[in-house]
Amino acid sequence: MREDPLGRRYTFKLGSSVASLGANIIIQAVVARGLGPRSFGDFSFLTSFFQQVVGFFDLWTTPAFFVKLSQRPRDFGLVAFTFAVVGAGALLLVGGVLAIPPGSALHVQLWPGQAFGYLVLASVWAVLMWLVQLLGNVSDAYGTTVKAETGRVVQKLLGLVIIVGLYALDRLHLTSYFAAHYAMLAFLIVYFLWLMRRTEYARGESWRLPLVRVRGYAREFVHFSHPLFLTGVVALVAILADRWLLQVYAGSVEQGFYGLSYQIGMVCFVFSGAMTPLIIREFSIAHGNRDTARMAQLFRDYIPPLYSMAAFIGCFLGIQAGKVVLLMGGSGYGGAAGAVAVMSFYPVHQTYGQLSGSVFMATGQTRLYGRISIVFLLLGLPLTYLLVASAPGAGLHAGATGLAVKMVAIQLIAVNVQLYFNAKYLSLRYHRYLGHQFASVAFLVTVALLSMVLVDRWLNPGGRTAVNFVLGGLIYTTTVAATVAVQPLVMGLRREQLSKLAALFARRRDTPDGPTP
């Protein structure tokens, strides 16, 4: 099986993300209504909790694994070793949950108001998600993204059929929702394994490793990842504390509001999210070839336009938050409007966080990356308490909206600190990227606000929510597209950047077929 070139891989990955976006919007709307704010909040709280625990284990595997495999795709031992580590982590996580007595003090304190059975379901869900992520990284590292994304589209359509069917039959509840996720994840795991075994890198390779190679890989992974150990511990405590404080002081309904706002916010990440694993791979290869100029070119050409695309969606959703909540969750989620308005901006800077962070990983600067992360994780803890807690004189009791404000504020500052060090490493002008962030958001927020006012007060006052949302979106999109076509600098972009991005979509083949040397 031949490797797909970068342009074709990104086109298919983006196409998959857009197709999945449509399915996800329907799924989230159905699930939010079917489960209601409380059950939806329980699902959000538990899956977030165990995903963060898995994320701690993952610090020791995925970053090193993806960078090393991108540089050495023929080294199948990396795959075998990483799967063994993931298997051990999975047993430790699920076994640890099963070892906790139901109704014990530890159970009640860690997961307030949560049934023990759902803890087990959520822990298994997190393990399956971890395995899917790992196998997706294998596909990207092997350059078989096109076929992998085809499988993701099929999976989303399968999930859409299952969940809509459950809702239509009035059988959609928390247990059946977990079961639907299991079916979707199992399908993708089997498909990715089949796809991997068809590549020239894995065909006929053995999963068994001699002890000497196990020790070698272990040393290599530890050397790469050990600077992230303290970061992982702090991140685990800080992120779990965020959701735990929200659960204790605000309850499952506010968890549901925050969960909905987070899911809606992820819509903004569709463009940059598709590019993240691909650009990490390209950064890793360029760094392996000691080609800093190539890394700088990748950063210049792709990161600002991708940020602008995320901002384009985020600014519109943020301004239209009230309508978005009604369309996605119904009147029962009216209290989520503030959180949605704020969280719409979180994935915008997450674009810089993910793509800029890939430079740290690709170049092995994990120690610096870890130090920056620790500082802002620790700063975020007292801010969460201040915004979420309800103790007399100690907190603002702002619930989901308060947590959203904290997430966006910390993300904004941390990402720009990371950007400073990356700009310095790649010999780029930091102030240019900093100015681009604020200029593009200011322009887009202004256009989104004017579009909403024009529709709601002049063109169709008192009209249906969906109609006004679509009309506002059309005016917003047309205005932004026309302005950027005439003068890209209003969003901090150069015409040649737009041309390169357009060429990326238009090209089916930007390099000869065959594996990257």
C-alpha positions as CSV (number, residue, x, y, z in Angstrom):
1,M,0.0,0.0,0.0
2,R,1.6,3.3,-1.1
3,E,1.9,6.4,1.1
4,D,-0.5,9.2,0.2
5,P,1.1,12.6,-0.4
6,L,0.6,15.5,2.1
7,G,-1.9,17.5,0.0
8,R,-4.1,14.5,-0.7
9,R,-3.9,13.4,3.0
10,Y,-5.0,16.8,4.2
11,T,-7.7,17.1,1.7
12,F,-9.2,13.8,2.7
13,K,-8.6,14.4,6.4
14,L,-10.4,17.7,6.2
15,G,-13.2,16.2,4.1
16,S,-13.6,13.5,6.7
17,S,-13.7,16.1,9.4
18,V,-16.3,18.2,7.6
19,A,-18.4,15.1,6.8
20,S,-18.1,14.0,10.4
21,L,-19.0,17.5,11.6
22,G,-22.5,17.2,10.0
23,A,-23.0,13.8,11.7
24,N,-21.7,15.1,15.0
25,I,-24.0,18.1,15.0
26,I,-27.0,15.9,14.5
27,I,-25.7,13.4,17.1
28,Q,-25.1,16.0,19.7
29,A,-28.5,17.6,19.2
30,V,-30.2,14.2,19.5
31,V,-28.1,13.2,22.5
32,A,-28.5,16.5,24.3
33,R,-32.3,16.2,24.0
34,G,-32.5,12.5,24.6
35,L,-30.4,12.4,27.8
36,G,-31.3,15.8,29.2
37,P,-28.8,18.2,30.9
38,R,-28.3,16.0,34.0
39,S,-27.5,12.7,32.3
40,F,-25.5,14.5,29.6
41,G,-23.6,16.2,32.4
42,D,-22.9,12.8,34.1
43,F,-21.5,11.5,30.8
44,S,-19.4,14.6,30.2
45,F,-18.0,14.5,33.8
46,L,-17.1,10.8,33.8
47,T,-15.7,10.6,30.3
48,S,-13.6,13.7,30.9
49,F,-12.3,12.3,34.2
50,F,-11.1,9.0,32.7
51,Q,-9.9,10.7,29.5
52,Q,-7.6,12.8,31.6
53,V,-6.3,9.7,33.5
54,V,-5.6,8.0,30.1
55,G,-4.0,11.3,29.0
56,F,-1.5,10.9,31.9
57,F,-0.5,7.4,30.7
58,D,-0.5,8.7,27.2
59,L,2.2,11.2,27.9
60,W,4.6,8.3,28.1
61,T,3.6,6.7,24.7
62,T,1.9,8.8,22.0
63,P,4.2,11.8,21.7
64,A,7.4,9.7,21.5
65,F,5.7,7.0,19.5
66,F,4.3,9.3,16.7
67,V,7.5,11.3,16.4
68,K,9.7,8.2,16.3
69,L,7.4,6.2,14.0
70,S,7.2,9.2,11.5
71,Q,10.9,9.2,11.4
72,R,11.3,5.3,11.3
73,P,8.2,3.9,9.7
74,R,9.9,0.5,9.0
75,D,10.6,-0.1,12.7
76,F,7.5,-2.2,13.6
77,G,9.0,-2.9,17.0
78,L,7.9,0.6,18.0
79,V,4.3,-0.4,17.2
80,A,4.5,-3.6,19.1
81,F,6.1,-2.0,22.1
82,T,3.6,0.9,22.3
83,F,0.6,-1.5,22.1
84,A,2.1,-3.5,25.0
85,V,2.4,-0.3,27.0
86,V,-1.2,0.7,26.2
87,G,-2.4,-2.8,27.2
88,A,-0.7,-2.5,30.6
89,G,-2.1,1.0,31.1
90,A,-5.6,-0.2,30.2
91,L,-5.5,-3.1,32.7
92,L,-4.2,-0.7,35.4
93,L,-7.0,1.8,34.8
94,V,-10.0,-0.5,34.5
95,G,-8.6,-2.8,37.2
96,G,-8.2,0.1,39.5
97,V,-11.8,1.2,39.1
98,L,-13.1,-2.3,39.7
99,A,-11.0,-2.5,42.9
100,I,-12.8,0.5,44.4
101,P,-15.8,-0.7,46.5
102,P,-19.1,0.8,45.3
103,G,-20.3,3.4,47.7
104,S,-17.0,3.7,49.5
105,A,-15.7,7.0,50.7
106,L,-13.2,7.1,47.8
107,H,-16.0,6.5,45.3
108,V,-18.3,9.2,46.8
109,Q,-15.5,11.8,47.1
110,L,-14.0,11.3,43.6
111,W,-17.2,11.0,41.7
112,P,-20.0,12.8,43.6
113,G,-23.4,11.5,42.7
114,Q,-22.2,9.0,40.1
115,A,-23.4,5.3,40.0
116,F,-20.5,2.8,40.1
117,G,-21.6,1.0,36.9
118,Y,-21.1,4.2,35.0
119,L,-17.6,4.5,36.3
120,V,-16.7,1.2,34.8
121,L,-18.4,2.0,31.5
122,A,-16.6,5.4,31.3
123,S,-13.2,3.8,32.1
124,V,-13.6,1.3,29.3
125,W,-14.7,4.0,26.9
126,A,-11.5,6.0,27.7
127,V,-9.4,3.0,26.9
128,L,-11.1,2.4,23.6
129,M,-10.7,6.0,22.7
130,W,-7.0,5.7,23.6
131,L,-6.6,2.7,21.3
132,V,-8.4,4.5,18.4
133,Q,-6.1,7.5,18.8
134,L,-3.0,5.3,18.8
135,L,-4.1,3.4,15.6
136,G,-5.0,6.7,14.0
137,N,-1.5,7.9,14.6
138,V,-0.1,4.7,13.0
139,S,-2.2,5.5,9.9
140,D,-0.9,9.1,9.8
141,A,2.7,8.0,10.4
142,Y,2.4,5.4,7.6
143,G,0.9,7.9,5.2
144,T,-2.3,6.0,4.8
145,T,-4.5,8.9,6.0
146,V,-6.9,8.8,3.0
147,K,-8.1,5.2,3.7
148,A,-8.2,5.9,7.5
149,E,-10.4,8.9,7.0
150,T,-12.7,6.9,4.8
151,G,-13.2,4.6,7.7
152,R,-13.9,7.5,10.1
153,V,-16.7,8.7,7.8
154,V,-18.3,5.3,7.7
155,Q,-18.0,5.1,11.5
156,K,-19.7,8.4,12.0
157,L,-22.6,7.4,9.7
158,L,-22.9,4.1,11.6
159,G,-23.0,6.1,14.9
160,L,-25.6,8.5,13.4
161,V,-27.9,5.6,12.5
162,I,-27.5,3.9,15.9
163,I,-28.1,7.0,18.0
164,V,-31.0,8.4,15.9
165,G,-32.5,4.9,16.0
166,L,-32.3,4.7,19.8
167,Y,-33.8,8.1,20.1
168,A,-36.7,7.3,17.7
169,L,-37.4,4.1,19.7
170,D,-37.2,6.0,23.0
171,R,-34.3,3.9,24.1
172,L,-31.6,6.5,24.4
173,H,-30.3,6.7,27.9
174,L,-26.9,6.7,29.5
175,T,-26.2,3.0,29.3
176,S,-27.4,2.7,25.7
177,Y,-25.3,5.8,24.8
178,F,-22.2,4.1,26.1
179,A,-23.1,0.9,24.2
180,A,-23.4,3.0,21.0
181,H,-20.0,4.4,21.6
182,Y,-18.5,0.9,22.1
183,A,-20.0,-0.3,18.8
184,M,-18.5,2.7,16.9
185,L,-15.1,2.5,18.5
186,A,-14.9,-1.3,18.0
187,F,-15.6,-0.8,14.3
188,L,-12.9,1.7,13.9
189,I,-10.3,-0.4,15.9
190,V,-10.9,-3.4,13.7
191,Y,-10.7,-1.3,10.5
192,F,-7.5,0.5,11.6
193,L,-5.9,-2.9,12.5
194,W,-6.8,-4.3,9.1
195,L,-5.5,-1.2,7.3
196,M,-2.2,-1.3,9.3
197,R,-1.6,-5.0,8.4
198,R,-2.0,-4.2,4.7
199,T,0.9,-1.7,4.7
200,E,4.4,-2.7,3.6
201,Y,5.6,-1.5,7.0
202,A,3.5,-4.0,9.1
203,R,2.9,-6.9,6.7
204,G,4.2,-10.1,8.1
205,E,5.9,-8.4,11.1
206,S,5.9,-10.1,14.5
207,W,4.3,-8.6,17.6
208,R,6.8,-10.4,19.8
209,L,9.9,-8.6,20.9
210,P,13.0,-9.9,22.5
211,L,13.8,-8.5,26.0
212,V,16.8,-6.5,24.7
213,R,14.6,-4.6,22.2
214,V,12.0,-4.0,24.9
215,R,14.6,-2.4,27.1
216,G,15.9,-0.3,24.2
217,Y,12.5,1.1,23.4
218,A,11.8,1.7,27.0
219,R,15.0,3.8,27.4
220,E,14.2,5.7,24.2
221,F,10.6,6.5,25.3
222,V,11.7,7.4,28.8
223,H,14.4,9.7,27.5
224,F,11.9,11.5,25.3
225,S,9.0,11.6,27.7
226,H,10.5,11.9,31.2
227,P,10.6,15.7,31.1
228,L,6.8,15.5,30.8
229,F,6.3,13.4,33.9
230,L,5.8,16.3,36.3
231,T,3.7,18.0,33.6
232,G,1.5,15.0,33.4
233,V,1.0,14.8,37.2
234,V,0.2,18.5,37.4
235,A,-2.1,18.3,34.3
236,L,-3.9,15.3,35.7
237,V,-4.6,17.0,39.1
238,A,-5.4,20.4,37.6
239,I,-7.8,19.3,34.9
240,L,-9.5,16.7,37.1
241,A,-9.9,19.5,39.8
242,D,-11.6,21.7,37.2
243,R,-14.4,19.3,36.5
244,W,-14.5,18.0,40.1
245,L,-15.0,21.6,41.5
246,L,-17.7,22.2,38.9
247,Q,-19.4,18.9,40.0
248,V,-19.2,19.7,43.7
249,Y,-20.2,23.3,43.6
250,A,-22.6,23.4,40.6
251,G,-23.8,19.8,40.0
252,S,-24.5,17.6,37.0
253,V,-26.7,20.1,35.2
254,E,-23.9,22.7,35.0
255,Q,-21.6,19.8,33.9
256,G,-24.1,19.3,31.1
257,F,-24.0,23.0,30.2
258,Y,-20.2,22.9,30.1
259,G,-20.2,19.6,28.2
260,L,-22.5,21.1,25.5
261,S,-20.4,24.2,25.3
262,Y,-17.2,22.2,24.9
263,Q,-18.7,20.0,22.1
264,I,-20.0,23.1,20.3
265,G,-16.6,24.7,20.7
266,M,-14.9,21.8,19.0
267,V,-16.7,22.6,15.8
268,C,-14.2,25.4,15.4
269,F,-11.3,22.9,15.5
270,V,-12.4,21.0,12.4
271,F,-9.8,22.6,10.0
272,S,-6.8,22.7,12.3
273,G,-7.7,19.4,14.0
274,A,-7.4,17.7,10.6
275,M,-4.0,19.2,10.0
276,T,-2.5,18.6,13.4
277,P,-1.2,15.0,13.1
278,L,-0.1,15.6,9.5
279,I,2.0,18.7,10.4
280,I,3.5,17.0,13.4
281,R,4.6,14.2,11.0
282,E,6.1,16.8,8.6
283,F,7.8,18.7,11.4
284,S,9.3,15.4,12.7
285,I,10.6,14.4,9.3
286,A,12.1,17.9,8.7
287,H,13.7,17.9,12.1
288,G,15.1,14.4,11.5
289,N,16.7,15.8,8.3
290,R,17.9,18.9,10.3
291,D,15.9,21.1,7.9
292,T,14.9,24.0,10.1
293,A,14.1,26.1,7.0
294,R,11.4,23.5,6.0
295,M,9.9,23.7,9.5
296,A,9.7,27.5,9.4
297,Q,8.1,27.3,6.0
298,L,5.4,24.8,7.3
299,F,4.8,27.1,10.3
300,R,4.5,30.2,8.1
301,D,2.4,28.7,5.3
302,Y,-0.2,26.7,7.3
303,I,-0.6,27.9,10.9
304,P,-1.9,31.4,10.4
305,P,-4.5,30.5,7.8
306,L,-5.7,27.5,9.9
307,Y,-6.0,29.8,12.9
308,S,-8.1,32.2,10.8
309,M,-10.4,29.4,9.7
310,A,-10.9,28.3,13.3
311,A,-11.5,31.9,14.3
312,F,-14.0,32.3,11.4
313,I,-16.2,29.6,12.9
314,G,-15.6,30.4,16.6
315,C,-16.4,34.1,16.4
316,F,-19.7,33.5,14.6
317,L,-20.8,30.7,17.1
318,G,-19.7,32.9,20.0
319,I,-21.9,35.9,18.9
320,Q,-24.8,33.6,18.0
321,A,-24.5,31.5,21.2
322,G,-28.1,31.9,22.3
323,K,-29.4,30.5,19.0
324,V,-26.8,27.8,18.9
325,V,-27.9,26.5,22.3
326,L,-31.6,26.4,21.3
327,L,-30.8,24.6,18.1
328,M,-28.5,22.1,19.6
329,G,-29.9,21.4,23.1
330,G,-33.4,22.9,23.2
331,S,-34.8,25.2,25.9
332,G,-33.6,22.9,28.7
333,Y,-30.1,24.1,28.0
334,G,-30.9,27.9,28.1
335,G,-28.4,28.3,31.0
336,A,-25.5,27.2,28.7
337,A,-25.6,30.3,26.5
338,G,-22.9,32.1,28.4
339,A,-20.6,29.1,28.5
340,V,-21.1,28.5,24.8
341,A,-20.3,32.1,24.0
342,V,-17.0,31.9,25.8
343,M,-16.0,28.4,24.9
344,S,-16.4,29.1,21.2
345,F,-13.1,31.0,21.4
346,Y,-11.3,28.2,23.2
347,P,-10.5,26.0,20.1
348,V,-9.5,29.1,18.2
349,H,-6.3,29.5,20.3
350,Q,-6.1,25.7,20.7
351,T,-5.2,25.8,17.0
352,Y,-2.0,27.6,17.9
353,G,-1.6,25.4,21.0
354,Q,-1.8,22.1,19.0
355,L,0.1,23.1,15.9
356,S,2.7,25.3,17.8
357,G,3.0,22.6,20.4
358,S,3.9,20.1,17.7
359,V,7.2,22.0,17.1
360,F,8.2,21.2,20.7
361,M,7.4,17.5,20.3
362,A,9.0,17.2,16.9
363,T,12.2,18.9,18.0
364,G,12.4,17.0,21.3
365,Q,12.0,20.2,23.4
366,T,9.7,18.4,25.9
367,R,11.4,19.9,28.9
368,L,10.7,23.4,27.9
369,Y,7.1,22.5,26.8
370,G,6.6,20.8,30.2
371,R,7.8,23.8,32.2
372,I,5.5,26.2,30.3
373,S,2.5,23.8,30.8
374,I,3.1,23.4,34.5
375,V,3.2,27.2,35.2
376,F,-0.1,27.8,33.6
377,L,-1.8,24.7,34.9
378,L,-0.9,25.8,38.4
379,L,-2.1,29.4,37.7
380,G,-5.4,28.0,36.5
381,L,-6.3,26.1,39.7
382,P,-7.0,29.1,42.0
383,L,-8.7,30.9,39.1
384,T,-11.1,27.9,38.7
385,Y,-11.9,28.0,42.4
386,L,-12.5,31.8,42.3
387,L,-14.9,31.5,39.4
388,V,-16.7,28.2,40.3
389,A,-16.8,27.9,44.1
390,S,-19.8,29.1,46.1
391,A,-18.3,29.3,49.6
392,P,-19.2,32.6,51.2
393,G,-16.7,35.3,50.2
394,A,-14.5,32.7,48.4
395,G,-16.0,32.3,44.9
396,L,-18.2,33.8,42.2
397,H,-20.4,30.7,41.7
398,A,-20.3,31.2,38.0
399,G,-20.7,27.5,37.2
400,A,-20.1,26.4,33.6
401,T,-19.5,30.0,32.4
402,G,-16.9,30.5,35.0
403,L,-15.0,27.4,34.0
404,A,-15.2,28.4,30.4
405,V,-13.8,31.9,31.2
406,K,-10.8,30.3,33.0
407,M,-10.1,27.8,30.2
408,V,-10.0,30.6,27.5
409,A,-8.0,33.0,29.6
410,I,-5.3,30.5,30.5
411,Q,-5.2,29.1,27.0
412,L,-4.7,32.5,25.4
413,I,-1.7,33.4,27.6
414,A,-0.1,30.0,27.6
415,V,-0.3,29.6,23.8
416,N,1.4,32.9,23.2
417,V,4.2,32.0,25.5
418,Q,4.7,28.8,23.5
419,L,4.5,30.8,20.3
420,Y,7.3,33.1,21.5
421,F,9.7,30.2,22.0
422,N,8.8,28.6,18.7
423,A,9.2,31.9,16.8
424,K,12.6,32.2,18.3
425,Y,13.6,28.6,17.5
426,L,12.4,29.0,13.9
427,S,13.7,32.6,13.4
428,L,10.2,33.9,12.8
429,R,8.8,37.4,13.8
430,Y,6.8,36.8,17.0
431,H,5.0,40.1,16.9
432,R,3.5,39.4,13.5
433,Y,1.8,36.2,14.7
434,L,0.7,37.9,17.9
435,G,-0.9,40.8,16.0
436,H,-2.5,38.4,13.6
437,Q,-4.4,36.6,16.4
438,F,-6.1,39.8,17.7
439,A,-6.6,41.6,14.4
440,S,-8.4,38.6,12.8
441,V,-10.6,38.0,15.8
442,A,-11.5,41.7,16.1
443,F,-12.5,41.8,12.5
444,L,-14.5,38.6,12.6
445,V,-16.4,39.5,15.8
446,T,-17.4,42.9,14.3
447,V,-18.7,41.3,11.2
448,A,-20.5,38.5,13.1
449,L,-22.2,41.1,15.5
450,L,-23.3,43.4,12.6
451,S,-24.7,40.4,10.7
452,M,-26.7,39.3,13.7
453,V,-28.1,42.8,14.4
454,L,-28.9,43.2,10.7
455,V,-31.0,40.0,10.6
456,D,-32.6,40.1,14.1
457,R,-33.5,43.8,14.1
458,W,-34.0,44.7,10.4
459,L,-34.4,41.8,8.0
460,N,-36.4,39.3,10.0
461,P,-37.2,40.6,13.5
462,G,-39.1,37.9,15.6
463,G,-38.3,35.3,13.0
464,R,-37.6,31.6,13.6
465,T,-34.3,30.9,15.4
466,A,-33.0,28.5,12.6
467,V,-33.9,30.9,9.8
468,N,-32.2,33.9,11.5
469,F,-29.2,31.8,12.3
470,V,-28.8,30.7,8.7
471,L,-29.4,34.2,7.3
472,G,-26.8,35.6,9.7
473,G,-24.4,33.0,8.6
474,L,-24.8,33.7,4.9
475,I,-24.3,37.4,5.4
476,Y,-21.3,36.8,7.7
477,T,-19.7,34.3,5.3
478,T,-20.2,36.5,2.2
479,T,-18.9,39.6,3.9
480,V,-15.8,37.9,5.3
481,A,-15.0,36.1,2.0
482,A,-15.4,39.2,-0.1
483,T,-13.3,41.3,2.3
484,V,-10.5,38.7,2.5
485,A,-10.5,38.2,-1.3
486,V,-9.9,41.9,-1.8
487,Q,-7.6,42.5,1.2
488,P,-6.3,39.5,3.1
489,L,-4.3,41.7,5.5
490,V,-7.6,42.5,7.4
491,M,-7.0,39.0,8.9
492,G,-3.3,39.2,9.0
493,L,-2.8,37.0,6.0
494,R,-0.7,37.3,2.9
495,R,-2.1,36.5,-0.6
496,E,0.6,33.9,-1.1
497,Q,-0.5,32.1,2.0
498,L,-4.1,31.8,0.7
499,S,-2.8,30.7,-2.7
500,K,-0.7,27.9,-1.1
501,L,-3.7,26.8,1.0
502,A,-6.0,26.8,-2.0
503,A,-3.4,24.8,-3.9
504,L,-3.3,22.2,-1.1
505,F,-7.0,21.7,-1.6
506,A,-6.8,21.6,-5.3
507,R,-3.9,19.2,-5.7
508,R,-4.5,15.5,-5.7
509,R,-0.8,14.8,-5.8
510,D,1.9,17.2,-4.6
511,T,4.7,14.6,-4.4
512,P,5.3,11.3,-6.3
513,D,3.6,8.2,-4.9
514,G,5.7,6.1,-2.6
515,P,7.0,6.2,0.9
516,T,8.8,9.3,2.1
517,P,12.5,8.5,2.2
